[in-house]
């Protein structure tokens, strides 16, 4: 011991713990190590601690120079997840400071809680920067252990499976990693408290040891992570106990940083259930009418949200937001992370929020690197500022952001129902599903998009699919199937209408990762139960005592209609209503399941009601031009308020008028959307929109450069400067008619209408029209001026374009329309090419 090191007080040298779990860190001849006990028994021993920084291995020959203890107590407020509301916790923290022979000082920060232990490393005296290249933390799993794992992939979408220690292949595995150490003791390993200072990590399992055990090591995603003074790693988390304790644990959230004060009361975060059309109808994200239908059914079921996946077009997004708001439904939009990867790109978030969009689904991050976590930092901060909920897909696993950033209401990081769409020969298995409540879903929201009745090659029963709606938790549950698939199954529709949007408490009633999981989630005085099983048809005993529903509790069960059949999957649902206080027995089909509601005797078991309809706010005119004073005039309801694009402003004029001043960057002929809000259904305002246009200036304007006021198109959006393609935006090819290629124009798929605002300022409209070479057939085309047809023609595949030159003086709205001539012409694509508007004066 060096001269400046004093003996440590005895209070700092013994185990530290807050109940059944305790831990001890010591420096011995083999290096710095960790021992963890549960209920008085050692469960994890001699875990080597330390890391490699700038080529030096810290922790191999270190001297303990100081220890400090403190109690960390706080209250977390969760807006979504397995248990919303306020939760008090208390951890014991012990900070161990070590010194290497080289003089380098570093720390191990140890936290113990009632359900686990966590450690992280720090370098409090680091001068400048250093590079961490390895983590020495390693856990030895005993020979008789069993693990439930997934092959590591940065977006965590490989299947999960179980394997005994002797059978587990060496290799990389993703967190959370679950191991059964003995008959009663489970260890779940994961991380918490991560941000852009760090990279993520995964597990690396080596070959069998001499005694048959296996060693699991933490492996960094980056080869080298640059660090500065202070904390240099996230928390390495070890949840310990029985399966019920693990499933209910909030330790990962407790370890994460507290939310900023302005997010403590983020009442705009609204958990719930969402309709989602992409899974059942790939191109439906581009179809306004289909989205309206999903809104209607979702509202009738009492759901809260609509997710519009790839294919949406900004021309009509404000319209669907307004339509949905009248039923208390909020709209979320899909996007790709690289489209939000610069300060300029981030402005899109403010634009979408100004339309009344409530949230985003961001996809394809697919990285655990420090650089990508810095991107997450930016998105998290900006969505928090704007009041946008976030659902991360193609993403990392949750690591505590439910506490720090309550607007994060979902992560994918699971092989979910989308794999039925892309990989029909890799259908999800019941065994994969059953493992999730004990592993992935323990650490946070899991957007697996459940209840896929219409899945191709499905091996799970209908009861299993319905049970997933409760067994799997996500802040917003996006149901995979077409809304009509639920309506056509009245029992499923009734259960999904009753299902609560938010959970107060989560309890594992019974289960094992290899066979079945029965999870109960409470909302108010009712419990919702989801049971999923793998294997042969059988009866599952479900204990109810932990629910405290009282004697003679009402129990409504919706399960497999034909549990004795060998058919895979078993189709059909059946209901049973009974009363019970201690337990019920449910018969499930092969790979089957069930869903249930448990309510106290004498209360209403069924409480769902359709969402109310609210009248739209008044806004006049729907299209307003900017006048000479730089403002546009709008009239609204007296109690309405405006939501404006960034950089815009508005002033009240009288009781119901507004003078709206756009940002100067708005160019002639372009428009911005002003959202008019009025209080509606809870936190969801009822909205309407006005489009504010800067008038066209004298000269020639190419029609593809002007915004559409609205459009209808049979196959995706109207495309600009390319053919219609298929159903998604930007999927066309160069405009080509009769082997002649055109640079400018609009690609449409009849039936189609594209509306443009001219404001009475144009003199002529010129162009040509024909059938694109990518399709066959004939179409009847027309140009309408303020609703009156001023040009019509029939165009045919292989024929040259038909040119036109039209007088449009005084015309305010121009419409290009096309329709198939006969049923055999379905699929014809029409190109409007070289279309230009000529303005000779500024008079309206």
C-alpha positions in Angstrom: 0.0 0.0 0.0 1.4 3.4 -0.9 2.1 6.0 1.7 -0.9 8.2 0.9 -3.5 5.5 1.2 -5.2 5.1 4.5 -6.9 1.9 5.6 -10.6 1.9 4.6 -13.3 2.0 7.3 -14.9 -1.4 7.9 -18.2 0.0 6.8 -16.8 0.4 3.3 -15.3 -3.1 3.0 -18.3 -5.4 3.5 -21.1 -6.2 1.1 -23.6 -3.5 0.2 -27.2 -4.1 -0.6 -30.8 -3.0 -0.1 -32.6 -6.3 0.6 -32.3 -9.7 -1.0 -29.5 -8.5 -3.4 -26.0 -7.5 -2.2 -22.7 -7.0 -3.9 -19.0 -6.7 -3.0 -16.1 -5.3 -5.0 -12.6 -6.1 -4.0 -9.1 -6.0 -5.4 -7.2 -9.2 -5.2 -4.3 -10.9 -6.9 -6.4 -11.8 -9.8 -7.5 -8.1 -10.3 -10.6 -6.1 -9.4 -13.7 -8.4 -9.1 -17.4 -8.3 -8.2 -19.4 -10.8 -6.2 -23.2 -10.7 -6.1 -25.5 -12.6 -3.7 -29.2 -13.1 -3.7 -31.1 -14.3 -0.7 -27.8 -15.0 1.1 -26.4 -17.2 -1.7 -23.6 -16.2 -4.1 -25.1 -16.1 -7.6 -22.3 -14.3 -9.5 -18.7 -14.6 -8.3 -15.4 -13.2 -9.3 -16.7 -11.0 -12.2 -13.5 -9.2 -13.5 -13.9 -5.5 -13.7 -12.0 -2.8 -15.6 -11.4 -1.7 -19.1 -8.7 -0.9 -21.6 -7.9 2.7 -22.2 -5.1 4.0 -24.5 -3.6 0.5 -24.7 -3.5 0.1 -20.9 -5.5 -2.6 -19.1 -7.1 -1.1 -16.0 -8.2 -3.5 -13.2 -5.6 -6.2 -13.6 -3.1 -4.8 -11.0 -5.0 -2.0 -9.3 -4.9 -0.7 -5.8 -8.0 0.4 -4.0 -7.4 3.9 -2.6 -10.8 5.3 -1.6 -14.4 4.2 -1.1 -17.4 6.4 -0.6 -21.0 5.4 0.1 -24.3 7.1 -0.3 -28.0 6.4 -0.7 -29.6 7.4 -3.9 -33.3 7.9 -3.5 -35.6 9.5 -6.0 -39.0 9.3 -7.7 -39.5 8.5 -11.3 -42.6 9.4 -13.3 -43.4 7.1 -16.2 -45.8 8.2 -18.9 -45.9 4.8 -20.6 -44.7 1.3 -20.0 -45.4 -1.5 -17.7 -46.4 0.7 -14.8 -47.2 4.4 -15.4 -47.2 7.0 -12.7 -44.9 7.9 -9.8 -42.5 5.3 -8.4 -40.1 5.8 -5.4 -36.9 3.9 -5.3 -33.8 3.7 -3.2 -30.4 2.4 -4.3 -27.1 2.1 -2.3 -24.2 3.5 -4.3 -20.6 2.8 -3.5 -17.8 4.5 -5.5 -14.5 2.6 -5.6 -11.4 4.6 -6.6 -8.5 2.5 -7.9 -5.0 3.5 -8.8 -2.8 1.7 -11.3 1.0 1.4 -10.9 1.2 4.0 -13.7 -0.6 6.5 -11.6 -3.8 6.4 -13.6 -6.9 6.6 -11.4 -10.3 5.2 -12.3 -13.5 4.3 -10.6 -16.1 1.5 -10.4 -19.5 2.9 -9.4 -21.6 0.2 -7.9 -25.4 0.4 -7.4 -27.5 -2.2 -5.6 -31.3 -2.3 -5.6 -33.9 -4.7 -4.4 -33.9 -6.5 -7.8 -30.4 -6.0 -9.2 -26.9 -4.7 -9.3 -25.3 -2.2 -11.8 -21.8 -1.0 -12.4 -20.2 1.7 -14.5 -16.7 3.0 -15.0 -15.4 6.6 -14.6 -12.1 8.4 -15.0 -12.5 11.5 -12.7 -9.0 12.9 -13.2 -8.6 12.3 -16.9 -6.8 15.2 -18.6 -8.0 15.7 -22.2 -9.4 12.7 -24.0 -8.6 9.0 -24.1 -9.8 6.0 -26.1 -11.6 3.0 -24.5 -11.0 0.0 -26.6 -12.3 -2.9 -24.4 -14.4 -3.8 -21.4 -13.0 -6.4 -19.0 -16.4 -7.1 -17.4 -17.2 -10.8 -17.7 -19.7 -13.2 -16.1 -19.2 -16.9 -15.8 -22.4 -18.9 -16.3 -22.4 -22.3 -14.5 -22.4 -25.6 -16.4 -26.0 -26.3 -15.5 -27.3 -22.9 -16.6 -29.7 -22.3 -19.5 -29.7 -19.1 -21.6 -32.3 -17.4 -23.8 -30.6 -15.4 -26.5 -30.7 -13.8 -29.9 -27.8 -13.7 -32.3 -26.4 -10.1 -32.1 -27.5 -7.7 -34.8 -27.5 -3.9 -34.3 -31.2 -3.8 -34.9 -32.0 -6.8 -32.7 -34.4 -8.6 -35.1 -33.0 -12.2 -35.1 -35.1 -14.9 -33.5 -34.8 -15.6 -29.7 -34.2 -19.1 -28.6 -33.2 -21.1 -25.5 -30.0 -23.2 -25.1 -28.3 -25.1 -22.3 -24.8 -24.0 -21.5 -23.3 -27.1 -23.1 -25.2 -26.4 -26.4 -24.9 -22.7 -26.7 -22.7 -21.8 -29.7 -19.9 -19.4 -29.1 -20.5 -16.0 -30.6 -22.1 -12.6 -30.2 -25.5 -12.2 -28.6 -27.7 -9.1 -28.0 -29.0 -7.8 -24.7 -31.0 -8.3 -22.7 -29.4 -11.7 -22.1 -31.4 -14.0 -19.8 -29.8 -17.0 -17.9 -31.3 -19.4 -15.4 -28.5 -20.1 -12.9 -30.4 -22.7 -10.9 -34.0 -23.7 -10.4 -35.0 -20.4 -8.7 -32.4 -17.9 -9.7 -32.4 -15.9 -13.0 -29.9 -13.3 -14.2 -30.8 -10.8 -16.9 -27.9 -8.7 -18.3 -28.4 -5.5 -20.1 -27.5 -1.8 -20.1 -28.9 1.6 -19.0 -28.1 5.3 -18.9 -26.7 5.5 -22.4 -26.3 8.7 -24.5 -24.0 10.1 -27.2 -20.9 9.9 -24.9 -20.8 6.1 -25.3 -21.3 3.3 -27.7 -23.6 0.4 -27.0 -22.3 -3.1 -26.1 -23.3 -6.7 -26.6 -22.5 -10.0 -25.1 -19.7 -12.3 -26.4 -19.9 -15.9 -25.2 -16.7 -18.0 -25.4 -16.2 -21.7 -25.7 -16.9 -24.2 -22.8 -14.7 -23.9 -19.8 -13.1 -27.0 -18.1 -16.1 -27.4 -15.8 -18.7 -26.9 -18.6 -19.4 -23.3 -17.7 -19.4 -20.4 -20.2 -17.9 -16.9 -20.0 -20.0 -13.9 -21.2 -18.0 -10.7 -21.9 -19.1 -7.2 -22.7 -18.0 -6.1 -26.2 -18.2 -2.6 -27.4 -19.9 -1.7 -30.7 -17.0 0.6 -31.7 -13.4 -0.5 -31.9 -12.5 2.7 -29.9 -14.7 5.1 -28.0 -13.2 8.5 -27.3 -14.0 9.6 -23.7 -13.4 12.6 -21.5 -13.2 13.2 -17.8 -16.0 11.6 -15.8 -18.3 8.7 -16.6 -16.9 6.6 -19.5 -19.4 3.7 -19.8 -23.2 3.2 -19.5 -24.5 1.1 -16.6 -23.9 -2.6 -16.9 -27.0 -4.0 -15.4 -27.6 -7.4 -13.7 -31.2 -8.1 -12.8 -31.4 -11.0 -10.3 -34.3 -13.0 -8.9 -37.3 -15.0 -9.9 -39.1 -14.5 -13.2 -41.9 -12.5 -11.7 -39.4 -10.0 -10.1 -37.6 -9.6 -13.4 -40.8 -9.1 -15.5 -42.0 -6.3 -13.1 -38.7 -4.6 -12.6 -38.1 -0.9 -13.2 -34.4 -1.0 -12.4 -33.3 -0.1 -16.0 -35.5 3.1 -15.8 -34.4 3.9 -12.2 -30.7 4.0 -13.4 -31.4 6.4 -16.2 -31.0 10.1 -15.8 -34.0 12.1 -14.6 -36.1 13.9 -17.2 -35.6 17.6 -17.6 -38.1 19.7 -15.5 -40.1 20.7 -18.6 -40.7 17.0 -19.4 -41.8 16.0 -15.9 -45.4 16.9 -16.7 -45.4 16.0 -20.4 -49.2 15.5 -20.5 -49.1 15.5 -24.3 -47.5 12.0 -24.2 -50.5 9.8 -24.8 -50.1 6.0 -24.6 -52.7 3.9 -26.4 -53.6 1.7 -29.4 -53.0 2.5 -33.0 -54.4 1.4 -36.4 -51.7 0.7 -38.9 -52.4 -0.1 -42.6 -48.9 -0.9 -44.0 -48.8 -4.5 -42.9 -52.0 -5.6 -44.5 -51.9 -3.2 -47.5 -48.3 -2.2 -48.4 -49.0 0.9 -50.5 -51.9 2.1 -48.4 -49.7 4.8 -46.8 -50.2 6.8 -50.0 -54.0 6.5 -50.1 -56.0 9.1 -48.2 -59.3 7.3 -48.5 -57.8 4.1 -47.0 -56.4 6.1 -44.1 -59.8 7.7 -43.5 -61.3 4.2 -43.2 -58.6 3.1 -40.7 -59.5 6.2 -38.7 -63.2 5.4 -38.7 -62.8 1.9 -37.5 -60.1 2.9 -34.9 -62.4 5.5 -33.5 -65.3 3.1 -33.4 -63.1 0.7 -31.3 -62.1 3.6 -29.1 -58.4 3.6 -30.0 -56.2 6.6 -29.8 -53.8 6.7 -32.8 -53.2 6.2 -36.5 -49.7 5.4 -37.9 -49.2 6.3 -41.5 -46.2 4.3 -42.8 -44.1 4.9 -45.9 -45.9 6.5 -48.8 -47.6 9.5 -47.2 -47.6 12.7 -49.2 -47.5 16.2 -47.5 -50.2 17.5 -49.8 -52.9 15.6 -47.9 -51.3 14.9 -44.5 -53.0 18.0 -43.0 -56.3 16.7 -44.2 -56.0 13.3 -42.5 -54.8 15.0 -39.3 -57.9 17.2 -39.4 -60.2 14.2 -40.2 -58.7 12.1 -37.4 -58.9 14.9 -34.9 -62.6 15.0 -35.1 -62.7 11.6 -33.6 -59.9 12.2 -31.0 -57.4 10.2 -33.1 -53.8 11.4 -33.3 -51.7 10.9 -36.5 -48.1 9.6 -36.5 -45.8 9.6 -39.6 -43.1 7.2 -40.7 -39.7 8.5 -41.8 -36.1 7.3 -42.2 -33.3 8.5 -39.8 -31.0 9.7 -42.6 -33.8 12.2 -43.6 -33.4 13.8 -40.1 -29.6 13.9 -40.2 -28.8 17.6 -40.5 -30.0 20.9 -39.1 -31.8 21.5 -42.4 -33.5 18.1 -42.2 -34.5 18.5 -38.6 -36.8 21.4 -39.7 -39.1 18.8 -41.1 -40.0 17.9 -37.5 -41.2 21.4 -36.8 -43.1 21.5 -40.1 -44.9 18.2 -39.4 -45.7 19.3 -35.8 -47.2 22.6 -37.2 -49.7 20.5 -39.2 -50.9 18.8 -36.0 -48.9 15.6 -36.4 -48.5 14.0 -32.9 -45.6 11.7 -33.4 -43.0 10.0 -35.7 -41.8 6.5 -36.4 -38.1 6.7 -37.3 -36.6 3.7 -39.1 -33.4 2.0 -40.1 -30.8 3.5 -37.6 -29.3 0.0 -37.4 -26.2 1.0 -35.4 -24.9 0.9 -31.8 -22.0 3.3 -32.5 -21.3 6.4 -30.5 -21.9 8.5 -33.6 -25.4 7.1 -33.9 -26.1 7.7 -30.3 -25.2 11.3 -30.8 -27.8 11.3 -33.5 -30.3 9.9 -31.0 -29.4 12.7 -28.6 -30.3 15.3 -31.2 -33.6 13.6 -32.1 -34.6 13.1 -28.5 -33.9 16.8 -27.7 -35.8 18.1 -30.7 -38.9 15.9 -30.4 -39.0 16.8 -26.7 -38.9 20.5 -27.6 -41.6 20.2 -30.2 -43.9 17.9 -28.3 -43.6 14.9 -30.7 -43.9 11.3 -29.6 -41.3 9.0 -31.0 -41.3 5.3 -32.0 -37.9 4.0 -33.0 -37.7 1.1 -35.5 -34.6 -0.6 -36.9 -33.3 0.6 -33.5 -31.3 -0.2 -30.4 -33.0 -1.7 -27.4 -34.4 0.5 -24.6 -31.8 1.6 -22.1 -33.9 3.8 -19.8 -35.1 6.6 -22.1 -38.7 6.0 -20.8 -37.6 8.0 -17.8 -35.3 10.6 -19.4 -37.4 11.2 -22.5 -41.0 10.2 -21.8 -42.0 11.0 -25.4 -40.3 7.8 -26.5 -43.3 5.5 -26.6 -41.9 2.6 -28.6 -38.9 0.7 -29.9 -38.8 -2.2 -32.4 -35.6 -4.1 -31.6 -37.5 -7.4 -32.0 -38.4 -9.7 -34.8 -42.1 -8.8 -35.1 -45.0 -9.2 -37.4 -43.3 -7.4 -40.3 -41.3 -10.6 -40.9 -44.5 -12.2 -42.2 -44.5 -9.6 -45.0 -40.9 -9.8 -46.1 -39.9 -13.4 -45.2 -42.7 -15.8 -45.6 -40.4 -18.7 -45.1 -39.3 -17.3 -41.8 -42.6 -17.0 -40.0 -42.5 -16.1 -36.4 -42.7 -19.1 -34.0 -44.7 -19.4 -30.8 -41.4 -20.2 -29.0 -39.9 -16.9 -30.1 -42.9 -15.0 -28.9 -43.0 -16.8 -25.5 -39.4 -15.7 -24.7 -40.1 -12.0 -25.2 -41.9 -11.2 -22.0 -39.0 -12.6 -20.0 -36.2 -10.9 -22.1 -36.7 -8.0 -24.5 -39.9 -6.6 -23.0 -38.4 -6.5 -19.5 -36.3 -3.6 -20.5 -38.9 -1.4 -22.1 -41.5 -0.8 -24.8 -41.5 -3.4 -27.6 -43.3 -2.5 -30.8 -43.7 -6.0 -32.2 -47.0 -5.0 -34.0 -49.0 -7.9 -32.7 -52.3 -9.6 -33.5 -51.6 -10.6 -37.1 -54.6 -12.8 -37.9 -54.0 -12.6 -41.6 -50.3 -13.6 -41.5 -49.1 -16.0 -44.2 -47.6 -19.2 -43.0 -48.6 -18.4 -39.4 -48.2 -21.3 -37.0 -49.8 -19.6 -33.9 -53.5 -19.9 -33.1 -56.0 -17.1 -33.1 -56.0 -17.1 -29.4 -52.2 -16.8 -29.3 -52.4 -13.8 -31.6 -55.0 -12.1 -29.4 -53.0 -12.9 -26.3 -50.0 -11.0 -27.7 -52.0 -7.7 -27.4 -51.4 -7.9 -23.6 -48.4 -10.2 -23.3 -46.4 -7.7 -25.3 -46.2 -4.1 -24.1 -45.5 -0.9 -26.0 -46.3 2.6 -25.1 -48.5 2.7 -28.3 -49.4 -0.7 -29.5 -49.6 -0.7 -33.3 -51.9 -3.6 -34.3 -50.6 -5.3 -37.4 -53.7 -6.4 -39.2 -56.3 -4.6 -41.3 -58.9 -3.0 -39.1 -61.5 -5.0 -41.0 -59.8 -8.2 -39.9 -60.7 -7.3 -36.3 -64.2 -6.2 -37.1 -64.8 -9.5 -38.8 -63.9 -11.3 -35.6 -66.4 -9.8 -33.1 -64.8 -11.3 -30.0 -61.4 -9.9 -31.0 -62.9 -6.5 -31.8 -64.6 -6.4 -28.4 -61.5 -7.3 -26.5 -59.3 -4.8 -28.4 -61.9 -2.1 -27.8 -61.9 -2.9 -24.1 -58.2 -3.1 -23.8 -56.8 -0.2 -21.8 -54.5 2.4 -23.4 -52.2 2.5 -20.5 -51.0 0.2 -17.7 -50.8 1.0 -14.0 -49.1 -2.3 -13.0 -47.6 -5.5 -14.6 -47.5 -8.9 -13.0 -46.3 -12.3 -14.3 -49.0 -14.8 -13.2 -47.3 -17.9 -14.5 -44.8 -18.9 -17.1 -41.4 -20.1 -18.3 -39.4 -18.9 -21.3 -39.5 -22.4 -22.8 -43.3 -23.1 -22.5 -45.7 -20.2 -21.8 -46.2 -16.7 -20.5 -49.3 -15.4 -18.8 -48.9 -11.6 -18.1 -51.5 -9.5 -16.3 -51.6 -5.7 -16.7 -53.8 -3.5 -14.5 -55.7 -0.4 -15.6 -57.8 1.1 -12.8 -59.8 -1.7 -11.1 -59.6 -4.1 -14.1 -56.8 -6.5 -15.1 -56.1 -7.5 -18.6 -54.5 -10.9 -19.1 -52.5 -12.2 -22.1 -51.6 -15.8 -22.3 -49.3 -17.3 -25.0 -48.0 -20.8 -25.2 -45.7 -23.0 -27.4 -46.1 -26.7 -27.8 -49.0 -29.1 -27.7 -52.6 -28.3 -26.8 -53.1 -28.4 -23.1 -54.8 -26.7 -20.1 -52.9 -23.8 -18.5 -53.6 -23.0 -14.8 -53.7 -19.3 -14.3 -53.4 -18.2 -10.6 -55.3 -14.9 -9.9 -54.5 -14.3 -6.2 -51.8 -11.7 -7.0 -54.4 -9.5 -8.8 -56.3 -8.8 -5.6 -59.6 -8.6 -7.6 -61.5 -10.0 -4.6 -63.8 -13.0 -4.2 -66.0 -13.9 -7.0 -64.1 -11.7 -9.5 -65.6 -11.6 -12.9 -63.5 -13.2 -15.6 -64.1 -13.0 -19.3 -61.8 -15.2 -21.4 -61.4 -15.1 -25.2 -59.4 -18.1 -26.3 -59.0 -20.8 -29.0 -62.4 -22.0 -30.3 -61.1 -25.5 -31.1 -58.4 -26.4 -28.5 -58.4 -30.1 -29.2 -57.7 -29.9 -32.9 -54.3 -30.7 -34.4 -54.8 -28.0 -37.1 -51.9 -25.5 -37.1 -52.8 -22.8 -36.7 -56.1 -23.3 -34.8 -58.5 -20.7 -36.1 -61.5 -19.2 -34.5 -62.2 -17.7 -31.1 -64.6 -18.6 -28.3 -65.6 -16.8 -25.1 -66.1 -17.9 -21.6 -67.4 -15.9 -18.6 -66.9 -17.1 -15.1 -66.1 -16.0 -11.6 -63.0 -16.9 -9.6 -60.8 -15.6 -6.9 -57.8 -18.0 -6.8 -57.3 -19.4 -10.3 -58.8 -20.3 -13.6 -57.9 -23.0 -16.1 -57.7 -22.2 -19.8 -57.4 -24.8 -22.5 -55.2 -23.6 -25.4 -54.6 -25.1 -28.8 -51.2 -26.1 -30.2 -49.1 -22.9 -30.1 -52.2 -21.3 -28.6 -53.2 -18.6 -26.2 -55.9 -16.4 -24.9 -56.8 -13.0 -23.6 -59.0 -12.2 -20.6 -60.4 -9.4 -18.5 -60.7 -9.7 -14.7 -62.9 -7.2 -12.8 -64.2 -7.0 -9.3 -67.7 -8.4 -8.7 -70.5 -5.9 -9.1 -68.6 -3.6 -11.5 -69.0 -3.2 -15.2 -66.9 -5.7 -17.1 -67.4 -4.1 -20.4 -66.9 -0.3 -20.7 -65.7 0.5 -24.2 -67.5 3.2 -26.2 -66.8 4.6 -29.7 -65.0 8.0 -29.8 -67.2 11.0 -30.1 -67.5 13.1 -33.3 -66.5 16.7 -33.0 -67.4 19.5 -35.5 -64.5 20.9 -37.4 -63.3 24.4 -36.5 -64.3 27.2 -38.8 -61.5 28.5 -41.1 -62.2 30.9 -44.0 -60.9 31.0 -46.7 -59.4 27.5 -47.0 -56.8 29.0 -49.4 -55.7 32.6 -48.5 -53.3 34.7 -50.5 -50.7 37.0 -49.0 -51.5 40.7 -49.7 -49.4 43.7 -50.4 -48.9 44.2 -46.6 -47.2 40.8 -46.3 -50.1 39.2 -44.4 -53.0 36.8 -45.2 -56.4 37.2 -43.6 -58.2 34.3 -41.9 -61.4 34.0 -40.0 -61.9 31.3 -37.4 -64.0 30.4 -34.4 -63.5 33.0 -31.6 -62.0 30.4 -29.3 -59.7 28.9 -31.9 -55.9 29.2 -31.8 -53.3 28.8 -34.5 -50.3 26.5 -34.9 -47.9 28.0 -37.4 -44.9 26.9 -39.4 -41.5 27.9 -38.0 -40.7 31.6 -38.6 -44.4 32.6 -39.2 -46.4 34.9 -36.9 -50.1 35.8 -36.5 -52.0 38.6 -34.8 -55.6 38.8 -33.7 -57.9 41.0 -35.7 -61.2 41.5 -34.0 -62.9 38.6 -32.3 -62.4 36.0 -34.9 -59.9 37.3 -37.4 -56.2 36.7 -37.9 -53.5 38.5 -39.8 -51.0 35.7 -40.7 -47.5 36.8 -41.7 -45.4 34.1 -43.4 -41.7 33.7 -43.3 -39.9 35.7 -46.0 -38.4 32.5 -47.4 -41.9 31.5 -48.8 -41.4 31.9 -52.6 -44.0 33.1 -55.2 -46.5 30.3 -55.9 -45.6 28.3 -52.8 -47.8 27.7 -49.9 -47.7 27.0 -46.2 -50.2 25.3 -43.9 -51.7 27.1 -40.9 -53.4 24.8 -38.4 -56.5 26.0 -36.6 -57.1 24.3 -33.3 -59.9 24.1 -30.8 -60.2 22.0 -27.7 -61.6 18.6 -28.4 -61.1 15.1 -27.0 -58.8 15.4 -24.0 -55.3 16.3 -25.1 -56.3 16.0 -28.7 -57.4 19.3 -30.2 -59.8 19.4 -33.1 -58.1 21.0 -36.1 -58.7 22.4 -39.5 -56.2 23.9 -42.0 -55.8 26.8 -44.2 -53.3 27.0 -47.0 -51.6 30.4 -47.3 -50.1 31.1 -50.7 -47.7 33.8 -51.9 -49.1 34.9 -55.3 -47.5 34.0 -58.6 -45.3 36.6 -60.1 -45.2 37.6 -63.8 -43.3 35.0 -65.9 -43.4 31.3 -66.7 -44.0 28.8 -63.9 -43.5 25.0 -64.4 -46.5 23.2 -63.0 -44.4 20.5 -61.2 -42.7 23.3 -59.2 -46.0 24.5 -57.8 -47.6 22.9 -54.7 -50.8 20.9 -55.1 -53.8 22.0 -53.0 -55.1 18.4 -53.1 -54.9 15.3 -55.3 -56.6 12.0 -55.9 -54.5 9.2 -57.5 -55.3 5.6 -57.9 -51.8 4.3 -57.2 -49.7 6.3 -54.8 -49.1 10.1 -55.0 -49.0 12.2 -58.1 -45.3 12.2 -59.1 -43.3 15.2 -60.1 -40.9 14.9 -63.1 -41.2 11.1 -63.2 -43.8 8.5 -64.1 -46.3 7.3 -61.6 -44.4 4.1 -60.9 -46.1 2.0 -58.3 -47.5 3.0 -54.9 -44.8 4.9 -53.1 -43.5 8.5 -53.5 -40.6 8.8 -55.9 -40.8 5.3 -57.3 -41.3 6.3 -60.9 -39.0 6.4 -63.9 -38.3 9.2 -66.5 -41.4 10.4 -68.2 -41.6 8.6 -71.6 -44.5 8.6 -74.1 -44.2 6.9 -77.5 -40.4 6.5 -76.9 -40.1 10.3 -76.4 -38.6 11.3 -73.0 -39.6 14.4 -71.2 -37.7 16.1 -68.3 -40.7 17.9 -66.7 -44.2 16.9 -65.9 -46.5 15.0 -63.6 -47.0 11.2 -63.5 -50.5 10.0 -62.6 -52.5 6.8 -62.3 -56.2 7.2 -63.2 -58.5 7.8 -61.6 -56.6 11.0 -60.7 -57.2 14.6 -60.0 -54.4 17.2 -59.2 -55.5 20.6 -58.0 -53.4 23.8 -58.2 -54.1 27.3 -57.0 -53.6 30.0 -59.7 -55.4 32.8 -57.8 -56.8 34.3 -61.0 -53.3 35.6 -62.0 -52.4 33.3 -64.9 -53.2 34.0 -68.6 -52.4 30.6 -70.3 -51.8 27.0 -69.4 -49.8 25.0 -71.9 -48.5 21.5 -72.1 -49.2 18.0 -73.5 -50.5 14.7 -72.2 -50.1 11.0 -73.1 -49.9 7.5 -71.8 -46.5 6.6 -70.3 -44.7 3.7 -71.9 -44.5 1.9 -68.6 -48.2 1.0 -69.0 -50.9 0.1 -71.6 -54.4 1.2 -72.3 -56.4 4.3 -72.9 -57.4 7.2 -70.6 -59.9 10.1 -70.9 -58.2 13.3 -69.7 -59.4 16.7 -68.9 -58.5 20.1 -67.6 -61.0 21.9 -65.4 -60.9 25.6 -64.6 -62.8 26.4 -61.3 -64.7 23.2 -61.9 -65.6 23.8 -65.6 -64.0 21.5 -68.2 -62.0 23.5 -70.7 -60.1 20.7 -72.4 -60.7 17.0 -72.9 -59.1 14.2 -75.0 -58.6 10.4 -75.1 -55.0 9.3 -75.0 -53.6 5.9 -75.8 -50.5 3.9 -75.1 -48.0 4.1 -77.9 -49.5 7.3 -79.4 -47.6 10.6 -79.3 -48.6 13.2 -76.7 -51.6 15.5 -77.3 -50.6 19.1 -76.9 -52.9 21.9 -75.6 -52.8 25.7 -75.0 -55.6 27.0 -72.8 -56.8 30.4 -71.7 -57.0 30.5 -67.9 -57.4 34.2 -67.2 -59.2 34.8 -63.9 -59.1 31.1 -63.0 -58.4 30.4 -59.3 -58.2 26.6 -59.2 -56.8 24.4 -62.0 -57.5 20.7 -62.0 -55.9 18.0 -64.1 -58.1 14.9 -64.3 -57.8 11.5 -65.9 -59.8 8.2 -65.8 -59.6 4.9 -67.5 -61.8 4.6 -70.6 -62.8 1.0 -70.0 -62.3 -1.7 -67.3 -59.6 -3.2 -69.5 -57.6 0.0 -69.2 -57.1 -0.4 -65.5 -53.4 0.3 -64.7 -52.9 2.9 -67.4 -50.6 5.7 -66.4 -51.0 9.2 -67.7 -48.1 11.8 -68.0 -48.8 15.5 -68.2 -45.6 16.9 -69.7 -44.0 20.2 -70.3 -46.8 21.9 -68.4 -46.4 25.6 -67.7 -48.4 28.4 -66.4 -47.9 31.9 -67.8 -48.5 35.0 -65.7 -48.4 38.4 -67.4 -49.6 40.7 -64.5 -49.9 40.7 -60.7 -53.6 41.7 -60.7 -55.9 39.2 -59.0 
